Amino acid sequence: MILRLVPLAVLLLAPALAQAGDARAGRAKAIACQACHGLDGVSKLPDAPNLSGQVEPYLVKALTEFRDGTRKNEVMSVAAQELTDADIANLAAYYSGIQVEVIPPG
């Protein structure tokens, strides 16, 4: 039974693996994002979310939706227009790769 599920798992994971980006290229591209999100992915503005530590597929989905117009934000809808699929994958790889330490309130 488990051996039958392996090919299915490979098929389901293949698109995610194909989208895996280059974190180094993402860091270079993130310079354009740092005014709002910070180069380290920690927001500098109260209305901009923190990106560091977010899951890669979520970041790919959000950026793609901003670019395609299915998700709207005055700033992001414009900023994402110029992003290629590779740019989105690279940015997602970079920001998702930043380690975040969560410290619960004392």
Contact map, one row per residue, 1 for C-alpha under 8 A:
1111100000000000000000000000000000000000000000000000000000000000000000000000000000000000000000000000000000
1111110000000000000000000000000000000000000000000000000000000000000000000000000000000000000000000000000000
1111111000000000000000000000000000000000000000000000000000000000000000000000000000000000000000000000000000
1111111100000000000000000000000000000000000000000000000000000000000000000000000000000000000000000000000000
1111111110000000000000000000000000000000000000000000000000000000000000000000000000000000000000000000000000
0111111111000000000000000000000000000000000000000000000000000000000000000000000000000000000000000000000000
0011111111100000000000000000000000000000000000000000000000000000000000000000000000000000000000000000000000
0001111111110000000000000000000000000000000000000000000000000000000000000000000000000000000000000000000000
0000111111111000000000000000000000000000000000000000000000000000000000000000000000000000000000000000000000
0000011111111100000000000000000000000000000000000000000000000000000000000000000000000000000000000000000000
0000001111111110000000000000000000000000000000000000000000000000000000000000000000000000000000000000000000
0000000111111110000000000000000000000000000000000000000000000000000000000000000000000000000000000000000000
0000000011111111100000000000000000000000000000000000000000000000000000000000000000000000000000000000000000
0000000001111111110000000000000000000000000000000000000000000000000000000000000000000000000000000000000000
0000000000111111111000000000000000000000000000000000000000000000000000000000000000000000000000000000000000
0000000000001111111100000000000000000000000000000000000010000000000000000000000000000000000000000000000000
0000000000001111111100000000000000000000000000000000000000000000000000000000000000000000000000000000000000
0000000000000111111100000000000000000000000000000000000000000000000000000000000000000000000000000000000000
0000000000000011111110000000000000000000000000000000000000000000000000000000000000000100100000000000000000
0000000000000001111111000000000000000000000000000000000000000000000000000000000000000000110010000000000000
0000000000000000001111100100000000000000000000000000000000000000000000000000000000000101111111000000000000
0000000000000000000111111100000000000000000000000000000000000000000000000000000000000000111011000000000000
0000000000000000000011111110000000000000000000000000000000000000000000000000000000000000011111101000000000
0000000000000000000001111111000000000000000000000000000000000000000000000000000000000000010001000000000000
0000000000000000000001111111100000000000000000000000000000000000000000000000000000000000011001000000000000
0000000000000000000011111111110000000000000000000000000000000000000000000000000000000010111111100000000000
0000000000000000000000111111111000000010000000000000000000000000000000000000000000000000011001000000000000
0000000000000000000000011111111000000000000000000000000000000000000000000000000000000000000000000000000000
0000000000000000000000001111111110000000000000000000000000000000000000000000000000000010011000000000000000
0000000000000000000000000111111111000010000000000000000000000000000000000000000000000000001000000000000000
0000000000000000000000000011111111000010000000000000000000000000000000000000000000000000000000000000000000
0000000000000000000000000000111111100000000000000000000000000000000000000000000000000000000000000000000000
0000000000000000000000000000111111111110000000000000000000000000000000000000000000000000000000000000000000
0000000000000000000000000000011111111111100000000000000000000000000000000000000000000000000000000000000000
0000000000000000000000000000000111111100000100000000000000000000000000000000000000000000000000000000000000
0000000000000000000000000000000011111100001110010000000000000000000000000000000000000000000000000000000000
0000000000000000000000000000000011111111111110011110000000000000000000000000000000000000000000000000000000
0000000000000000000000000000000011111111111100000000000000000000000000000000000000000000000000000000000000
0000000000000000000000000010011011001111110000000000000000000000000000000000000000000000000000000000000000
0000000000000000000000000000000001001111110000000001000000000000000000000000000000000000000000100100000000
0000000000000000000000000000000001001111111000000111000000000000000000000000000000000000000000100100000000
0000000000000000000000000000000000001111111100001111000000000000000000000000000000000000000000000000000000
0000000000000000000000000000000000011100111111011110000000000000000000000000000000000000000000000000000000
0000000000000000000000000000000000111100011111010000000000000000000000000000000000000000000000000000000000
0000000000000000000000000000000000011000001111110000000000000000000000000000000000000000000000000000000000
0000000000000000000000000000000000000000001111111000000000000000000000000000000000000000000000000000000000
0000000000000000000000000000000000000000000011111000000000000000000000000000000000000000000000000000000000
0000000000000000000000000000000000011000001111111100000000000000000000000000000000000000000000000000000000
0000000000000000000000000000000000001000011001111110000000000000000000000000000000000000000000000000000000
0000000000000000000000000000000000001000111000011111000000000000000000000000000000000000000000000000000000
0000000000000000000000000000000000001000111000001111110000000000000000000000000000000000000000110000000000
0000000000000000000000000000000000000001110000000111110000000000000000000000000000000000000000111111000000
0000000000000000000000000000000000000000000000000011111000000000000000000000000000000000000000111111000000
0000000000000000000000000000000000000000000000000011111101100000000000000000000000000000000000110000000000
0000000000000000000000000000000000000000000000000000111111100000000000000000000000000000000100010000000000
0000000000000000000000000000000000000000000000000000011111110000000000000000000000000000000110110000000000
0000000000000001000000000000000000000000000000000000001111111000000000000000000000000000000100000000000000
0000000000000000000000000000000000000000000000000000011111111100000000000000000000000000000000000000000000
0000000000000000000000000000000000000000000000000000011111111110000000000000000000000001000100010000000000
0000000000000000000000000000000000000000000000000000000111111111000000000000000000000001100100000000000000
0000000000000000000000000000000000000000000000000000000011111111100000000000000000000000000000000000000000
0000000000000000000000000000000000000000000000000000000001111111110000100000000000000000000000000000000000
0000000000000000000000000000000000000000000000000000000000111111111000000000000100000001000000000000000000
0000000000000000000000000000000000000000000000000000000000011111111100000000000100001001000000000000000000
0000000000000000000000000000000000000000000000000000000000001111111111110000000000000000000000000000000000
0000000000000000000000000000000000000000000000000000000000000111111111111001100110000000000000000000000000
0000000000000000000000000000000000000000000000000000000000000011111111000000110111100000000000000000000000
0000000000000000000000000000000000000000000000000000000000000001111111100000000010000000000000000000000000
0000000000000000000000000000000000000000000000000000000000000000111111110000100000000000000000000000000000
0000000000000000000000000000000000000000000000000000000000000000111111110000000000000000000000000000000000
0000000000000000000000000000000000000000000000000000000000000100110111111000100000000000000000000000000000
0000000000000000000000000000000000000000000000000000000000000000110011111101100000000000000000000000000000
0000000000000000000000000000000000000000000000000000000000000000010000111111100000000000000000000000000000
0000000000000000000000000000000000000000000000000000000000000000000000011111110000000000000000000000000000
0000000000000000000000000000000000000000000000000000000000000000000000001111111000000000000000000000000000
0000000000000000000000000000000000000000000000000000000000000000010000011111111100000000000000000000000000
0000000000000000000000000000000000000000000000000000000000000000011010111111111110000000000000000000000000
0000000000000000000000000000000000000000000000000000000000000000001000000111111111000000000000000000000000
0000000000000000000000000000000000000000000000000000000000000000000000000011111111100000000000000000000000
0000000000000000000000000000000000000000000000000000000000000011011000000001111111100000000000000000000000
0000000000000000000000000000000000000000000000000000000000000000011100000000111111100000000000000000000000
0000000000000000000000000000000000000000000000000000000000000000001000000000011111110000000000000000000000
0000000000000000000000000000000000000000000000000000000000000000001000000000001111111111000000000000000000
0000000000000000000000000000000000000000000000000000000000000000000000000000000001111111000000000000000000
0000000000000000000000000000000000000000000000000000000000000001000000000000000000111111100000000000000000
0000000000000000001010000000000000000000000000000000000000000000000000000000000000111111110000000000000000
0000000000000000000000000100100000000000000000000000000000000000000000000000000000111111111000000000000000
0000000000000000000010000000000000000000000000000000000000110011000000000000000000111111111100000000000000
0000000000000000001111000100000000000000000000000000000000010000000000000000000000001111111110000000000000
0000000000000000000111111110100000000000000000000000000000000000000000000000000000000111111111000000000000
0000000000000000000011101110110000000000000000000000000000000000000000000000000000000011111111100000000000
0000000000000000000010100100000000000000000000000000001110110000000000000000000000000001111111110000000000
0000000000000000000111100100000000000000000000000000000100000000000000000000000000000000111111111000000000
0000000000000000000011111110000000000000000000000000000000000000000000000000000000000000011111111100000000
0000000000000000000000100100000000000001100000000011110100000000000000000000000000000000001111111100000000
0000000000000000000000000000000000000000000000000011111100100000000000000000000000000000000111111110000000
0000000000000000000000100000000000000000000000000001100000000000000000000000000000000000000011111110000000
0000000000000000000000000000000000000001100000000001100000000000000000000000000000000000000001111111000000
0000000000000000000000000000000000000000000000000001100000000000000000000000000000000000000000011111100000
0000000000000000000000000000000000000000000000000001100000000000000000000000000000000000000000000111110000
0000000000000000000000000000000000000000000000000000000000000000000000000000000000000000000000000011111000
0000000000000000000000000000000000000000000000000000000000000000000000000000000000000000000000000001111100
0000000000000000000000000000000000000000000000000000000000000000000000000000000000000000000000000000111110
0000000000000000000000000000000000000000000000000000000000000000000000000000000000000000000000000000011111
0000000000000000000000000000000000000000000000000000000000000000000000000000000000000000000000000000001111
0000000000000000000000000000000000000000000000000000000000000000000000000000000000000000000000000000000111
